[in-house]
Amino acid sequence: AATERGETVKSYKRRFFTLGNDNRSCLFYAANQNAKPKGFINLAEVTDVRLDGVIEASDKRDAQHHFLVVTPRRTYALFASTQRDADYWVEG
């Protein structure tokens, strides 16, 4: 699980991520048991994944383990529960 900052409303929401059956998309869900994804990231379009220490956060705890997933359409601002999880997202 990771937390995503919304594209329109700049607040963070907990999301659960899975690799799509095609191994080309990362699906995200509002809850662990949801059958319908809230959205997806097309992995073929990802141009960069990087740790990002600079973040606009009302709570400095939100700035920990922060990383970005960049596509031409959108930059996904995410943060993981642990630094190890964030490193795994970035380094694979």
Summary of the structure (lengths in Angstrom):
residues: 92
radius of gyration: 12.6
end to end distance: 15.2
largest distance: 37.2
contacts: 221
relative contact order: 0.20
helix: 17%
strand: 39%
